[in-house]
Amino acid sequence: MNASTPIPQTASGISQWPDTDAVDARLKALIKQPIRPIRREHMDKVHDYFNSKCATSKALASAAGQFIPGGIQHNLAFNYPFPLAMKSAQGAHLEDVDGNRYIDFLQAGGPTLLGSNDPVVQEKVIETLRECGPSTGLLHEYEVKLAELVCRHVPSVEMFRMLASGTESVMGAIRLARAYTGKKWVIKIGGAYHGWSDQMVYGMRIPGTGRREAVGIPGGATHYTQESFPNDLAAIRRRLWINRLRGGTAAIIVEPLGPESGTRPARKDFNANLRKLCDEFGALLIFDEVVSGFRVGMGGAQGYFGVMPDLTIFGKCLTGGYPMAGGIGGRREVMMLLAGGIGGKQTKRAFVGGTLTANPLSCVAGYHSLVEMEKRNAPAVAGRAGDRMTAGLNEIVNRLGLPYVVYNQGSVVHLQTSGVLLLNVRNPIQLMREVNPRKHMMEEMGAAYMAHGLVTLAGSRLYTSAADTDDIVDEALNRFEDVFKLVV
C-alpha cells in the first residue's frame, strides 16, 4: 500500500504477521556473534550532545537523585547518560526543557495511538474538569459510555470493570480466575511482563529466570505461578497435566503478540492453540492487551487473531495516555464475580477496589480517545507508519551490512541491535558473561538515537502513531541511518 492509497475503515493495524521462524533465526544469529556497538570516538560526541545541549535536564536529573530513589520514577524512562526532562508533547514530537526537539517513538510507552496530547480529547477532558472536577466517588455517565464502547469493540468482552493500571488489572483478573474456577495454579509465558504485583514478578523479561527479580517478595507469593517458554505448546500441556493432579490450573495468561509485547513474537497459531488447551483442561485464558489493545485494531489482538479469551486485561491505551488507565473485560458469568459497591445480592465475590478508579476524567479521556481512534482509523494509520519504518530500517541495516534485526506487528516496531532481551537461561554461561555488555550497548544505542532527535523505548522498540506522516517517518529513517553509520 503506497502513501497515496486510502486505508479502508475496516483495515487492521497489522498488515502482515511476521514470519516467526525467520525472525527467531535472525535473532539467534544476532546473539551468537559479537556485539556491534557505536565506535568509541563517536560515543564521545554523543556524550558531548548531552553535556552541551541538555544542561537544564542534567541539573534536574541531579536534583532528582537527591530526593527520588535512583532519580527515576518511570519504568520506561531512558536514563543514560542521564534522563532528559520534557516540557511539551504534541502529536509526533517532544520538546525538552532545553528546547531540543525530538521525534517521539516512545509515545508514553504506547498508549498515545493518536499522537501525544490530542487536542480533541484534551478539550473534552478540560470541559469535564471545569464541570465536575477530577472525582466524585459516585457514578458518572462516562463510566457507562466507556464500558459500552469497550464491549462493542472487543469481541470477547460482555462486561467491563475499570481499574487504575495494567498491574492492578492483572491482579484482579488472576483473583477472578481463581474465584471462578476454584483452582490455584497460573501459567504465564516466560519473558512476559504482566505488571509488578508479587505473583507476577516471576520469569520476567528473560524466560526461565523464575524468581530472579523477586527481591522483597516471599516465596509463597509466587508459589502458584509457573512459566513456560514462548511457543512451547508441548511444555504447557505437560504443566496442565501435572497441575490437574494437584488441583488444576486457574488460568493461562499471555501477551498475545508474544512476551514483552512481541520481543519474542508468538507464532500466528499460538493463541488459538492456547485456547484449545484451556478448553481441554478447564482453565481460563487471559489476554494481556495492555499494549495490543486498540493499538493493533479496535478489537485488539483477539480481533486480529480471531481468538476469544475468557478475560482481557486493558491498560494505558484505554485512556489514550491519561492517568488511571486499566480494566478487566470478559464473559458475563465470570465478570459478575467482580460486582462492586456496598451490599448487593452477590453471595460470592472476588474483591477489587480503588477509590479513584473510573473517575470522570479518565472515563471521558477513554471514551473520546476510542471514538477518535475509530473515527480516524488510527490503528491502521499507525500500522502503515510502522510498516514504512520497518521496511526503511531493514533496507538501511542490510545496505550497511549490520546484523541488527527489525520486524513489526503493525505499529509496534522492534529494533534489536544488542540482543540482550533475547538471552535466556538455556545458555547460562552466555547469559552471565554477556548480559551486562549487551545491556550497555543497548543503552548507548538509545543515547545515540536521542542525540539524533529520536526517542525510543529503551533503544529497542518504537511505537508509531497516527500522527506519524510519511515525511516524519522518512526524516526519522535518515536520522537512524546517521546513527548506524557510527557503527560501521
C-alpha positions in Angstrom: 0.0 0.0 0.0 1.6 3.3 -1.1 1.3 6.6 0.6 -1.5 7.8 -1.7 -3.6 4.7 -1.2 -6.5 5.4 1.2 -6.8 3.0 4.1 -10.2 1.2 4.3 -12.0 1.8 7.6 -12.1 -1.9 8.3 -8.3 -2.3 7.9 -6.4 -4.0 10.7 -3.5 -2.3 12.4 -1.4 -5.3 11.3 -1.0 -5.7 7.5 1.0 -9.0 7.8 2.2 -11.1 10.7 6.0 -11.6 10.7 7.4 -15.0 9.8 8.1 -16.0 13.4 10.6 -18.8 12.5 12.6 -16.5 10.2 12.7 -13.8 12.9 13.7 -16.3 15.5 16.6 -17.5 13.3 17.8 -13.9 12.8 17.6 -13.2 16.5 19.5 -16.3 17.4 22.2 -15.3 14.8 22.4 -11.9 16.4 23.2 -13.2 19.8 25.7 -15.8 18.5 28.0 -13.1 17.2 30.0 -10.3 19.0 28.1 -7.1 19.6 28.4 -4.3 17.1 28.3 -1.1 19.2 28.9 2.5 18.3 32.6 3.2 18.0 34.2 4.9 21.0 35.2 8.2 19.2 31.6 8.6 18.1 30.2 7.9 21.6 32.3 10.7 22.9 30.4 13.0 20.5 27.1 11.6 21.8 28.1 12.4 25.3 29.0 15.9 24.2 25.5 16.4 22.9 24.0 15.6 26.4 26.6 17.8 28.2 26.4 20.8 25.9 22.7 20.8 24.7 20.9 19.4 27.7 22.3 21.4 30.7 18.9 22.0 32.3 17.9 18.3 32.1 21.2 17.4 33.6 20.6 19.8 36.5 17.1 18.4 37.1 18.4 14.9 37.0 21.0 15.7 39.6 18.3 17.3 41.8 16.0 14.3 41.3 18.8 12.0 42.5 18.7 13.8 45.9 15.0 13.1 46.6 13.9 10.3 44.3 15.4 6.8 44.6 17.8 6.4 41.6 16.4 9.7 40.3 13.9 7.9 38.1 10.2 7.1 38.7 9.2 5.8 35.3 9.9 2.3 34.2 10.2 3.4 30.5 12.4 6.4 31.2 15.7 6.4 29.3 18.4 7.4 31.8 21.7 7.0 30.0 23.9 9.1 30.5 21.1 10.9 32.4 17.4 11.3 31.9 16.1 14.2 29.8 13.2 16.3 31.1 10.4 17.1 28.7 8.3 20.2 28.8 5.9 19.7 25.8 4.4 16.8 23.8 2.3 17.3 20.7 1.5 14.8 18.0 4.7 13.1 16.9 7.1 15.4 18.7 8.5 16.1 22.1 10.5 19.1 23.3 12.8 19.0 26.3 13.4 21.8 28.8 16.4 23.0 26.9 14.4 23.5 23.7 15.7 20.4 21.9 13.0 18.8 19.6 12.6 15.0 19.1 10.5 12.6 17.0 8.6 10.6 19.6 8.6 6.8 19.1 8.1 6.2 22.8 4.6 7.7 22.8 4.4 7.4 26.6 5.1 3.7 26.3 2.4 3.0 23.7 -0.9 4.5 24.8 -0.9 7.7 22.7 -2.0 6.0 19.5 -3.5 9.3 18.2 -0.2 11.0 18.9 0.6 12.9 22.1 -1.8 15.4 23.7 -4.6 15.1 21.1 -6.5 18.4 21.1 -9.9 16.9 20.6 -9.5 14.6 23.7 -7.8 17.3 25.6 -10.8 19.7 25.2 -13.2 17.1 26.4 -11.1 16.4 29.5 -10.9 20.2 30.2 -14.7 20.6 29.9 -15.2 17.8 32.4 -12.6 19.1 34.8 -14.4 22.5 34.8 -17.8 21.0 35.3 -17.3 18.0 37.5 -13.7 18.1 38.8 -11.5 15.0 38.9 -13.6 12.7 41.1 -16.8 12.4 43.0 -16.7 8.8 44.2 -20.1 8.3 42.6 -21.4 7.2 39.2 -20.7 9.3 36.2 -22.3 8.9 32.7 -19.0 8.4 31.0 -18.4 5.2 33.1 -21.3 3.7 31.3 -20.4 5.2 27.9 -16.8 3.9 28.1 -17.8 0.4 29.3 -20.4 0.2 26.5 -17.8 1.2 23.9 -15.2 -1.3 25.1 -17.9 -4.1 25.0 -18.8 -3.0 21.4 -15.3 -3.1 20.1 -13.6 -6.0 21.8 -15.1 -9.4 20.7 -14.9 -11.3 23.9 -15.9 -8.6 26.3 -19.5 -8.7 27.5 -18.9 -6.7 30.7 -16.1 -4.4 31.7 -14.7 -3.2 35.0 -12.3 -0.2 35.1 -9.3 -0.2 37.3 -6.3 2.2 37.7 -3.5 0.4 35.8 -2.5 -2.7 34.0 -0.8 -4.1 37.1 -4.0 -3.8 39.1 -6.0 -5.3 36.3 -3.7 -8.4 36.1 -4.0 -8.8 39.9 -7.8 -8.6 39.6 -8.0 -11.0 36.7 -6.0 -13.7 38.4 -8.0 -13.3 41.6 -11.2 -13.5 39.4 -9.9 -16.6 37.6 -9.2 -18.4 40.8 -12.5 -17.4 42.3 -14.4 -18.6 39.2 -12.6 -21.9 38.7 -11.8 -22.8 42.3 -8.2 -23.6 41.1 -4.9 -22.1 42.1 -2.2 -22.6 39.5 -1.4 -19.8 37.0 0.8 -20.3 34.0 2.5 -17.4 32.2 4.6 -17.4 29.1 8.2 -16.8 30.3 9.7 -13.4 29.4 6.3 -11.6 29.6 5.7 -8.5 31.6 2.3 -8.5 33.4 3.0 -5.7 35.8 4.8 -5.7 39.1 2.4 -7.5 41.5 4.1 -10.1 43.8 2.7 -13.1 42.0 3.8 -11.9 38.5 7.4 -10.9 39.3 8.3 -14.3 38.0 10.1 -15.2 34.8 10.1 -11.5 33.8 11.7 -10.4 30.6 14.1 -13.3 30.3 12.4 -16.8 30.1 13.4 -19.3 32.7 14.6 -16.9 35.3 11.8 -17.6 37.8 12.2 -15.6 40.9 15.4 -13.7 39.8 13.6 -10.3 40.0 11.5 -11.2 43.1 13.6 -9.3 45.6 11.5 -8.5 48.7 8.8 -11.0 47.7 8.2 -14.0 49.9 8.4 -17.4 48.2 4.7 -18.1 49.0 3.6 -15.2 46.8 4.9 -16.9 43.7 4.3 -20.5 44.8 1.4 -21.0 42.4 2.9 -19.1 39.5 4.6 -21.1 36.7 6.2 -20.2 33.4 6.7 -22.0 30.1 9.0 -20.9 27.3 7.4 -19.0 24.4 5.7 -21.0 21.7 6.3 -24.3 23.5 2.9 -25.9 23.5 4.1 -29.3 24.5 5.6 -27.9 27.7 2.4 -26.1 28.5 0.4 -29.2 28.0 2.7 -31.1 30.4 2.2 -28.4 33.1 -1.5 -28.6 32.7 -1.5 -32.4 33.1 0.7 -32.1 36.2 -1.4 -29.3 37.7 -4.6 -31.4 37.1 -3.2 -33.9 39.6 -2.6 -31.0 42.1 -5.9 -29.3 41.9 -5.9 -27.8 38.5 -4.9 -24.6 36.6 -7.0 -21.5 37.1 -5.6 -19.6 34.1 -3.0 -19.1 31.4 -2.0 -15.5 31.0 -0.3 -14.4 27.8 0.7 -11.3 25.8 -0.9 -12.3 22.5 1.8 -10.6 20.4 4.4 -12.5 22.3 6.3 -12.0 25.6 7.3 -8.4 26.4 4.9 -7.1 23.8 6.3 -9.2 20.9 10.0 -9.0 21.6 9.8 -12.8 21.3 7.0 -12.9 18.7 4.2 -15.5 19.1 3.6 -17.9 16.2 0.4 -16.9 14.5 -1.5 -20.0 15.6 -0.1 -19.9 19.2 -3.1 -18.1 20.8 -5.6 -20.4 19.1 -3.8 -23.4 20.4 -3.7 -21.9 23.9 -7.5 -21.5 23.6 -7.8 -25.2 22.8 -5.6 -26.2 25.8 -7.6 -24.0 28.2 -10.8 -25.6 27.0 -9.4 -29.1 27.4 -8.2 -28.5 30.9 -10.8 -26.2 32.2 -8.6 -23.1 32.6 -9.4 -19.6 31.8 -7.4 -17.9 29.0 -6.4 -14.3 29.9 -5.1 -12.0 27.2 -2.9 -9.1 28.5 -3.8 -6.5 25.9 -2.2 -3.6 27.7 -0.1 -2.9 24.6 -2.0 -4.6 21.9 -5.5 -3.4 22.9 -6.8 -0.9 20.3 -3.2 -0.4 19.0 -3.3 -3.4 16.7 -7.0 -2.8 15.9 -10.1 -1.6 17.7 -10.8 -5.2 18.6 -7.3 -5.7 20.0 -5.1 -8.7 19.2 -8.1 -11.0 19.8 -9.9 -9.4 16.9 -6.8 -9.8 14.7 -6.2 -13.5 15.6 -9.9 -14.4 15.9 -9.3 -15.9 19.3 -11.8 -15.3 22.2 -10.1 -15.2 25.6 -12.2 -15.5 28.8 -10.7 -12.3 30.3 -8.9 -9.4 28.8 -6.5 -7.0 30.5 -6.6 -3.4 29.5 -4.1 -0.7 30.5 -2.6 2.5 29.3 -4.1 2.6 25.8 -7.6 2.6 27.3 -7.4 6.3 28.1 -5.1 7.5 25.3 -2.3 8.3 27.8 -4.4 9.9 30.5 -3.8 8.6 34.1 -5.8 5.8 35.9 -5.9 3.6 32.8 -6.7 -0.1 33.3 -9.5 -2.6 33.4 -10.8 -6.1 33.1 -13.3 -7.3 30.5 -14.7 -10.7 29.8 -17.6 -13.1 29.8 -20.6 -12.0 31.8 -20.8 -15.1 34.0 -17.2 -14.6 35.0 -17.2 -10.8 35.3 -20.2 -10.8 37.6 -17.9 -12.0 40.4 -16.4 -8.5 40.3 -19.7 -6.8 41.2 -18.7 -3.7 43.2 -20.3 -1.4 45.7 -21.6 -1.9 49.2 -24.1 -4.7 49.8 -25.8 -6.3 46.8 -27.0 -9.8 46.2 -23.7 -11.4 45.3 -23.1 -14.5 47.5 -19.6 -14.9 46.1 -17.3 -12.1 45.1 -13.7 -11.5 44.1 -12.9 -8.3 45.8 -11.2 -5.4 43.9 -11.2 -1.8 44.8 -9.8 1.6 44.1 -11.2 4.9 45.3 -10.2 6.9 42.1 -10.8 4.2 39.5 -13.4 5.0 36.9 -13.1 8.7 37.8 -14.8 11.2 35.4 -11.6 12.5 33.8 -10.2 9.0 33.0 -13.6 7.8 31.6 -14.0 10.9 29.5 -10.5 10.6 28.1 -11.0 6.9 27.4 -14.3 7.4 25.7 -13.2 10.2 23.4 -9.8 8.6 22.7 -11.6 5.4 21.5 -14.1 7.4 19.5 -11.3 9.4 17.8 -9.3 6.2 17.2 -12.2 4.6 15.4 -13.1 7.8 13.5 -9.6 8.3 12.2 -8.9 4.6 11.7 -5.9 5.2 13.9 -4.7 1.6 14.3 -4.4 1.1 10.6 -2.8 4.6 10.0 -0.3 3.9 12.8 0.3 0.4 11.5 1.1 1.7 8.0 3.6 4.0 9.6 5.1 1.0 11.4 5.3 -0.9 8.1 7.1 2.0 6.4 9.5 2.4 9.4 10.3 -1.4 9.4 10.9 -1.5 5.6 13.2 1.5 5.8 15.2 0.3 8.8 15.7 -3.1 7.2 16.9 -1.5 4.0 19.4 0.6 5.9 20.8 -2.2 8.1 21.1 -4.6 5.1 22.8 -2.0 3.0 25.3 -1.2 5.8 25.9 -4.9 6.5 24.8 -4.8 10.1 23.4 -7.9 11.8 20.5 -6.0 13.5 17.0 -7.4 13.4 14.0 -5.3 12.6 10.4 -6.5 12.4 7.0 -5.2 13.4 3.5 -6.1 14.5 1.7 -3.1 12.9 2.6 0.0 14.9 4.8 -2.0 17.3 8.3 -1.9 15.7 11.1 -4.0 17.2 14.7 -2.9 16.6 17.1 -5.4 18.1 20.8 -4.3 18.0 22.4 -5.9 21.0 20.1 -8.8 21.5 20.2 -8.5 25.3 16.5 -9.1 25.6 16.9 -12.4 23.7 19.3 -14.1 26.1 17.8 -16.9 28.2 18.8 -19.4 30.9 19.1 -22.3 28.4 22.5 -20.8 27.8 23.5 -19.7 31.4 27.2 -19.1 30.6 26.4 -16.7 27.8 23.7 -15.1 29.9 26.2 -14.4 32.8 29.0 -13.3 30.5 27.2 -11.1 28.0 24.1 -9.6 29.7 25.9 -6.6 31.0 27.9 -5.6 27.9 24.9 -6.2 25.7 22.7 -4.1 28.0 25.3 -1.3 28.0 25.4 -1.4 24.2 21.6 -1.0 24.1 21.9 2.0 26.5 24.5 3.6 24.2 22.4 3.0 21.1 19.4 4.6 22.8 21.6 7.6 23.8 22.8 8.0 20.2 19.2 7.9 19.0 18.3 10.6 21.5 21.3 12.7 20.4 20.0 12.5 16.9 16.5 13.6 17.9 14.8 10.2 18.2 13.0 9.0 21.4 12.6 5.2 21.6 11.6 2.7 24.2 14.9 1.7 25.7 16.6 1.8 22.4 14.9 -1.4 21.2 11.3 -0.7 20.4 9.4 2.0 18.5 5.7 2.9 18.7 4.4 4.6 15.7 1.2 6.7 16.0 -1.5 8.1 13.7 0.5 11.4 13.9 3.4 9.9 12.0 3.1 11.1 8.4 5.3 9.7 5.7 7.5 12.7 5.9 8.0 12.2 9.6 8.9 8.6 9.2 11.3 9.3 6.3 13.0 12.0 8.4 13.4 9.5 11.3 14.9 7.0 8.9 17.5 9.5 7.8 18.4 10.0 11.5 18.6 6.3 12.2 20.9 5.9 9.3 23.2 8.6 10.7 23.3 6.6 13.9 24.0 3.3 12.2 26.9 4.9 10.3 28.6 5.5 13.7 29.0 1.7 14.0 30.4 0.7 10.6 
